[in-house]
Amino acid sequence: MDSAHPSKETRAKDMFEAYLPAMAVLSQDGIVLYGTPAFWTFWNAHHSDYPLSDILPAQITSFIQHALLTYFPDPGHWEGRHLSTGGQSPHPYVQCKLSITQHEGKEQFLLTCQPDHAVERTSVPNFREMVTRLDDFLYIVDVQSGKLVYDNSDGYFLGHNFRETDSLMELATSLVHDQDVSELLSARRRLKPLDAGIETTEFRILDESGNCRWFLCKEQAFTRSEDGKLKQVLGFMSEITDQKNAETQLNKQYYETRYILDSMPVMFMQKDLSNNILKVNMRVAENLDLPIEEIEGRPSRELYPEDSDKYYEDDKRLMRTGMPVLGIVERHQSSTGDQWVRTDKLPFYDEDGEIKGILLFATDVTNLVKTERELRRKNEELERYIQSNSELEQYAYVASHDLREPLRTLTGFSQLLKRKYGEELDQTATEYLELIIRSAKNMDRLIRDLLSFARLDGGVPQFEYFDTLELQEQILSGLGRQIRETDAEVLFEAFPKQLYGQPLRIKQLFQNLISNAIKYRHPDRSPEVHIQCDMLPDGWDITVTDNGLGIPEEQQDAVFELFKHFNPKPGQNSAGIGLALCKKIVQQHQGRITLSSLVGQGTCIRLFLPGTSFTSPK
């Protein structure tokens, strides 16, 4: 057959292809294996066995290659609508369809392209109508020149004319807060690669009034050159000042709440109904020796594996009844070892009044538990001591009674002997007999004083209010003989009308002090004893002053000790118990007693009793 005349098969094939749409067969790696004449015409190209990127615009090639990788090898159908040709075709928008075919057992793809006239007719007017209604700022900027290509405003934004500026980026960076400029520029640079997505940036701008306002900016590549370089950027900017202010307020509230929680002297924990830990304070973190972020959000059983089930039983009871669980004292293991805590659990309700979780407050009471145990031990010892002391007091009473009985017998028979045979005794025998009588009396007085001193420790002191006028009368009456025999003067000055204490012991205190003052009187003058009371802010200052012999300075520190006495001259005997007993009575009233004295001039004994012991003088 003459080659100058095509065969019927060839003519039929040419006629068939002439009616085919813009179609191409692609391999999985995006190589055009075959294209119809309409396909080459549609894309102004005529090459087979070339990559799609050499034929189709970059944006469409990217979509198709993504589809090849995504859908292969699953059979299916893919459509990509409203794709811009970027001026590489007579039609600004194209509709692409991609289907999987089989050829000689291999997967191939059939790409069909056709103009999308509906988009061409409606997209631009609809787009313009939509964007002009937006409250936010939408713009397209040319990357190379930096000028504004399109915006949906009148050219003014925040009082600045964006259309007349030589460089939109320079104007923007001059308005943006210094701390935000670098991030804005970095976001623009990240749009340059072909695989760049949407870049989101938050920054501050000063408006025409100098107020700082927050904006959210989203930018993406809008058009690229044939070699993929970024030509235009589409941007969308909305004000988020209110959101930022609300966020700042929330952050402030968060940190205030965190500060309050961390300032609490107890451990705090919030748990949900599933026993997960939602929130803790610093005390819990210190107790577990973990950062707060490693505690919050974790189940309780992970942090308290040994005790979690026991704790959860209390939680479930609270969730079931709504009743707080208070005052649980139990031991658990902390990062520092065994620890005793007192736990209170309260329900946490949502806005509908339903229990949402549990609030837990735990106080470290390890030292308190140890103190209670020590106190219990001390109380047990005290009880044994009181029992022993009671027995001792009983023994002392019996012993003193038994001791005093022979003394009374000795004294009685000595006195009887003196009366009956006194005239027959010589002077030496009479003196011996008087010495026996005096010694027996002194021994009896010593036993009585010792018994009184021992009884001060017996039983629990009973404090009460009593009249001091009656107390003064009882003291003076009890010392009446001693006062009369020595012609002594005893004067109470500015004394309180009422006293709060132990009446018998207070009476014993002043009786001993006055009796001592009279006993150690100066031989050349009658004794004078003045008892004066002065009110202080925290109690009462009471002085008992006399004009007696006085006590040498080297002996003054010892006079309040048991069996320490001062005998200024022979024949003036003392058991050395009186002032020791006075000191003990004052101490039982939580007071103090001191002494000052000058030999030959007298002695001043000063008492301090706390304010709770007296009422004001009236």
Secondary structure as UniProt FT lines:
FT   TURN            3..4
FT   HELIX           8..19
FT   STRAND          22..26
FT   TURN            28..29
FT   STRAND          31..35
FT   HELIX           37..42
FT   TURN            43..44
FT   HELIX           52..54
FT   HELIX           58..71
FT   TURN            72..73
FT   STRAND          77..84
FT   TURN            86..87
FT   STRAND          93..103
FT   TURN            104..105
FT   STRAND          106..115
FT   HELIX           117..132
FT   STRAND          137..142
FT   TURN            143..145
FT   STRAND          148..151
FT   STRAND          156..157
FT   TURN            158..159
FT   STRAND          160..161
FT   HELIX           168..175
FT   HELIX           178..189
FT   TURN            190..191
FT   TURN            194..195
FT   STRAND          199..206
FT   TURN            208..209
FT   STRAND          212..224
FT   TURN            226..227
FT   STRAND          230..239
FT   HELIX           241..263
FT   STRAND          267..272
FT   TURN            273..274
FT   STRAND          276..280
FT   HELIX           282..288
FT   HELIX           292..294
FT   TURN            295..297
FT   HELIX           300..303
FT   TURN            305..307
FT   HELIX           308..321
FT   STRAND          325..334
FT   TURN            335..336
FT   STRAND          337..349
FT   TURN            351..352
FT   STRAND          355..364
FT   HELIX           366..421
FT   HELIX           422..424
FT   HELIX           427..455
FT   TURN            456..457
FT   STRAND          464..467
FT   HELIX           468..478
FT   HELIX           480..486
FT   STRAND          489..493
FT   STRAND          498..501
FT   HELIX           503..519
FT   TURN            523..524
FT   STRAND          528..536
FT   TURN            537..538
FT   STRAND          539..546
FT   HELIX           553..558
FT   TURN            559..560
FT   TURN            562..563
FT   TURN            570..571
FT   HELIX           578..588
FT   TURN            589..590
FT   STRAND          592..598
FT   TURN            599..601
FT   STRAND          602..610
FT   HELIX           611..613
//
